Amino acid sequence: MAQVLEFKLPDLGEGLTEAEIVRWLVQVGDVVAVDQPVVEVETAKASVEVPCPYGGVVTARYGEEGAELPVGAPLLTVAVGEPDGKSTAGSGNVLVGYGTSESPGRRRRVRPVALTGGGASGNGASGARAAVNGTKAASPGVNGTAAAPVSSLPATALPSDGPVPVISPLVRRLAREGGLDLRRLAGSGPDGLILRADVERALRAGAGQGGGRTAEAPVAAMPVQAVASASASASVPGEVRVPLKGIRGAVADKLSRSRREIPDATCWVDADATELMRARAAMNAAGGTKISLVALLARICAAALARFPELNSSVDTEAREIVQHPYVHLGFAAQTERGLVVPVVRDAHTRDAESLTGEFARLTEAARAGTLTPGELTGGTFTLNNYGVFGVDGSTPIVNHPEAAMLGVGRIVPKPWVHEGELAVRQVVQLSLTFDHRVCDGGTAGGFLRYVADCVEQPAVLLRTL
């Protein structure tokens, strides 16, 4: 006899709390094998395919493409079993390196709930959306029992005591910073789960009403349908609204945190890169792997950080300590169709130019394909930002929190330059360093940048440190 098991969105690691469904890889009625990818999701870090830890027949899917689900929300249900009635054993794996927290045999059976479209369309989340849109479809209550549609609940009927149905720490933080009482907010997610979108709608509605968070009429107590209507009415005809979610939302959150927490300062210098370009041309003319310019700049950064370790650090605000790292995990900014990402080259200080060139190429290709793992996007200690590829000379980069510094490199172009006492046309580049003023003063930052510029102008300087 078949057993119906529920597969929930797993914890994808690195503190991620939610993911957006990009593409379903299976349909209701499909037979799936153990560890077969069933859905592609995009997190704040990367796009990944999620495998199902057991095999069987897909009986329902939860969430349409484009929907954002919190970790722990159901993805799909699978009927498993064999002719002899024994349950099919699963692998216990969800993503390589993460895994599941319990075996399939310990998972509970899924009881059918009255979600509109759960059987016919295979989308078990449509009932929750129907409730938001004001239809009469039943929505599961917080404790798994049937409840009235969310939109039909008056403010006075919303739960005020007991556990708050919130999984995501980010949702709790947004509500706390916005002054919203989650106990007075109706959730539009499965089982009445409060989603990030619910909190953001309430905050937008509150802003449209001049704050609106009074003791007599708290904004958070508004029914979801009313909140959505208030938000829509504030739109201006012709304007375009782009959701800040996924990678774009993660970038926005991280940059805002950097500006909020890090007292940064920027210094810059023009450098004659003619000799560096000649050295690279000579290396590539000798045969073998073609060395990239960013690889040479990475070698220079690693040597400079060895001399000025204050800039290869982070600040532990709770302990009020500066933590200097014994390794250089070098991040580099990569622009992709999904937004800006910063892949990390591990142990860059131990790699030669050829190894760095290969690793930069591999990570860049993975970034553009959206296949970077969370581990390849975190743990950096210093970032190299080559914005010269966009045809600009200079910039004031924002430090990649929790790092302490970022080196920016502009385009290399022919410019008039005084060389050996004579005016000449040379290949000139502008270098900028944005640094956390808590970890060092201007003298250290200036010394670091001057050393980098010296290596760019006279690559032989670098040989003395190798």
N, C-alpha and C positions, 0 to 999 in steps of 0.2 A: 504494500500500500504506500502510495507516494506521501511524502511529508513536505509541506510548504515552509520554506525558510526565507527569512527576510535578510537582505544584504544592505547594510547601511554605509553611508559615505564614511570611509575610514579616516583616521587621523593621518594626514599626509606628512606630518613632521614639521620641524622648525617653527612651531608655534602657530601654524596655519589653522584658522577656525572656520573657513568657509571656502566654497569653490563654485564656479559657474559651469553649468553643463554646456559644452561646446557642441558635442555630436554624439548621438546614440549610435552604438555599433551593433545593437541587436534589436529585434522587434519582439512584441508579445507573441508567444507561440514558438519562438526559435528554441532549438536545443543548444545549450552551451556546455562546453567542456570545462573541467576544473582548470582554473587559472587563465581562462580565456578573457581577453579584454572585452568589456561590455559597454564602456562609456568613456569618452574623452572629456576631461574637465580642465578648466583653467583656474589656477590658484593665483594668489598674489605673487608667486615665484615663477611658475612656468606652467606649460600645458602638458598634461600627462594622461596616459591611458590607464584606466583602473580595471584590473582583472578581478573576476568573481572567484571566491575561494572554494566554490563547489560547483558540481555539474548538475544539469537537469533541464527542465523546460521553463522558460520565462513566462510567468503568469501575470505580471503587472510591472509597469514602470512608473516611477514617481518623479515628476518634473519634466518640463519641456526644454528644448534647446534654448539657451539664453537665460534659464532660470538659475538663481543663486541659492544654493543649499548650505546649511550649516553642517559641520562635522557631527555625525551621529544621526542625521536625518536619513530615512529609508531611500535607497536608490531603486531597488527592484526586489521582487519576490520570485523564487525559483522552486518548482516542484521537483523534489529529488526522490529517488527510490529505485528499487530493483524488483524484478519479478518475484523474488522470494520474500518481498516485503521489507527487506533490510534497507536502512538508509544509506545513501551514497556518502562516503567519507570525503571531506574536502581537504584541501592542502593547508588551510590555515593562513595562506599568504594573501596579501592584498596588493602591496607594492614591495618590490625588492628592497629589503633593509628595514621595512616597517612591520608588516605582518598584522595579524588580528589578535585581539586580546582574549578570545575564547574560541573553543572548538565549535564546529557546526552542531555537534550533538547537544551542546548546552544552550543553543539558541532556542528562543521560544517560538511556538507556532504562531503564524499570523492569522488573526481573526478578521474576517471580512468586515469592512466598514462601509458606510453609505457615502462613498465619494463618487460624485457624478463623473462618469467617463472612466472609472477605474476598470470596469470590465470591457466595455465596448471599445474605448479608444486605447486602453492600456496605460492611461496616464492617471495614476492614483492621486496626483496632486491637484487635479482640476476641480475637485470639490472644494478645496480651500480657496481656490481662485474664484469659484462661483460665489462663495460666501462673500468675498470682498466686493464682487460686482453686484451684490444685492439679490442674487437668485435664492431659491428656497432649498437648495441642496444642503443636506446635513453635513456638519463639520464635526470631527471627533473632538471631544473635550480634552482638557488637560490630563485627565486620568484615564484616557482611552475610551470613555463612554460617549455616546452620541450627545451632542449639544446643539443649541440653536445656532443658526448662521451668525458669523461674527458681526456682520453689518447690522443685524437686528437687535443686538444687545445694547440697551441704553447705557449711558455712563454709570448710572447707579447700580447696574447689574454686573459690572465688570468685577473680577475678583480683587479684593482688597487685602485679604489675608492668605496665609499659606505660601507654599513654594511658588516662585515666579518661573514660568516656563521659558527660560533663556539658557541656551547652550554656549553661545559665543561670548568670550570675554570682551571682544571688541564692541559688541552690542551693549553690554553693561557699561563699558567706559563711555560710549557715545551718549547713553542716557544720563549717566552721572554728570558728564561735562555740560550737558544741555539742561540739567535740572529737571529731568522727567522722572516721574515715579512709575517704574515698570509694573507695579501692582495695579495701576489704573489704566494700563494699555492693553488693548486686545490684540492678540497675535494672529497673523494671517497664515502662518506656517502649519505643517502637519501637527495634529494634536494641540492646536492653539499656540504653537511655538512662536515666540516673538522674534522676528527677523530684523536685520539691520534696516531693511526698507521701511518697516513699521515705525522704527524710531526716527528715521530721517524724514518720513512724511509728517510725523507729529512735530518735529522741530521746524520744518518749513512752514507748517500751518501756524505754529506759534509765532514765527517771525512775521508772517503776513498779518497777524492780528496785533502787532505791536508788543510782542512778548507773550501775552495771553496766558501766562502761568500764574494766575491769581488763585487765592484760596477758594473763591466762590465758584470759579469755572476753570479748572485746570485743563490745559490743552490735551494732556495725555489721556484724559477721560473721554475724549471725543471718539465716537465709533469710527472704525476704519474707513467706512464708506464716506463719512463726512470729512475725515482728514484728507482722503484722496481728492474729493471734490474741491476742498479749499485750496489744495496745492495746484490743481489744474486751472482753477479760476485765476490764479496769479500769473499765468503764462501770457506772454505778449504774442500776438499773431505774427508768424513768420520766424520766430526765434527757434533755435535748435538747441536741444538739451541733450548732453552726452553724459551718461551715468559714470560717476567716478567709482569704478569697481574693477576687480581683477588686477592686472598689472598696473594699469593707469591709476587706480585707486591706491595701490600700495606705494607707488612712487610719490603720489601726493601726500600720503600720510608720513612717509619717511622724510621728505624734504621739509615738510612743516615741522616735524619734530626736530630736525637739525637746526632750523632757524630759531625754534623756540628754546632749545636747550644749549646750543653751542655758541659761545661768544667768538665768532670767527673774524679773521682779518685776512687781507689779501695783499701780497707784494708781487711785483712783476719786473721782468728785465728782458731787453732784446738781446739776442745772441746771434752770432755769425755761424750758421750751420753748414757752411761750404765744405769744411774739412770732414765733417761727419758724413755728408752725402758722398764725398769722394771715397771715404773709407768703406762705406756700404757698397758702392759700385765695384771697388776692388775685390771685396769679399765675394760678391756674386759672380764676378768675372773668373774667379778661381775654380768655379764648378761646384757641384754639390747642391744642397738645399739653398734656395734663395732666401736670404735673410731679410726680414721685414724691418721697416723703420721703427715700428712700435716695439719690436724685440730689443733693438739697440737702446731705445729710451728706457725700457724696463731694466736692462742691465745697469744703466746709469743710475736709475732710481734706487736699485738694490744697493749699489755701492754708496750712494749718498745717505741712505738710511743707516748703513753700518757706521757712518761717521756721525750722524745726528739721530740717534735712536729715540729721542724725545718725540719725533714725528711719526714713529712707528708704534703708536700707543693708543690707548683709550682711557676714558675716565670712568672710574667706579664711583658714581655719585653717592651711593649709600655709605660706602666705606670712606669716602672723601680721599681716594687714592688714585694716582696715575699709574696705570698698568702698562709697562713697556714689554712688548712681545719679542721673544727670542727668534722669531721666524718672520719672513715677509710673505704674506699671502696677498698677492697683488691683484686688485680688482681693476677692470677697465670698462669704460662706458661703451655700450653697444646699442645702436639704434635699430629697432626692429619694427615690423608692422604692428606688433602688439604693444609697443611702447619702449621706453628706455629700460634696459636691464644692465646689471653690472656683474658679469661672470668673474670668477676668482681663479687665478693661477696659483695653485698651492706651491709653497716652498720655492718661490721665484728666485730667492737668493742663492739656491743651489743649482740653478739651470744655466746652461750656456745659451748663446744667441740662437743656435739651431733648435734646441729643445724649446725655447720660448716661442720661436716662430711657429713651430708645429702645434703647441698648445693654444696659442692665440687663434690660429686658424680653426682648430677643432672646436673650441668654445664659441667662436663667432658663428660657425656653421650651425651648431646646436641652438644658439640663441635665435637665429633667423628661422629655424625649423620649429622652434617652440618646444624643444626636447630637453632643455637643461633641467637637471635635477635640483631640488632644494639645496643639496650639499654643494653644488657648483655655483650657487648664487649667494652664499652666506660665508661668514668667517673671514672676510677681508680685513687687512690691517692698514692698507694704504691704497689709494686709487689713482690711476693714470687716465686722464681724460684728453683724448686727441680730438678736440673740436675743430682742428684745422681741416678735417675732411669735409666740413660744411662750408669751406671757403671763407672763414672768418679769421681775423688776426688775433683777437683777444677775448677774454671772458673772465668773470669772477665766479668760479665754480662754487657750488654749495657742498660742504663737507658731507661725505657719505656716512651718516651716523651708524654705528658708534665710533668710527675711525676719527683720527685727529687731523688729517691733512689730505689734500688732493693736489696733484700737479696737473695743470692745464697746458696744453700745447697747441698753439695756433698754426696756421698754414705757413709753409716755407716758401717764400717768394723772392725774386730778385729785387734788391733795393740798393740805393746808393749807400756806401759804407766806407769809412776810413780804414784802410788795411795797409799796415806797415808804412804809415805816414802819407799814403796816397789815397785819393778818392777812387773807389772802384765799385763795380756792381758785384754784390755778394748775395748768397742765399741766406736770408735773414728770417728768424723765427722769434715770436714773442712767447715767453714762458711765464706762467703765473702760478703762484702757490697760495692756496687758501688753507689756513690752519686754525686750529683750536687754540685760542690765546691762553687757555688754562694750562696747557701742557708745556708751553715755552713762550719766550718773549721774542721780540723782533730780531734780536741778534742771532738767535739760533735759526729762525726761519730764513733770515737773509743769508746766513752762512750756507744753509742747505741749498737754496736756490742759486747762489753764486757758484757752488761746487758743480751743480748740474749744468749751469751755463758754461763753465770752464771745460767740462767733459764734452759738451756739444761743440764748442769752438776748437778744442784740441783733444781729440779722442785718445791721444797718447797718455793724457793725464789719468785716464781710467786704468791703464795698464799697471800703474804703480799700486793700485788697490786690489789687483787680482792675484 
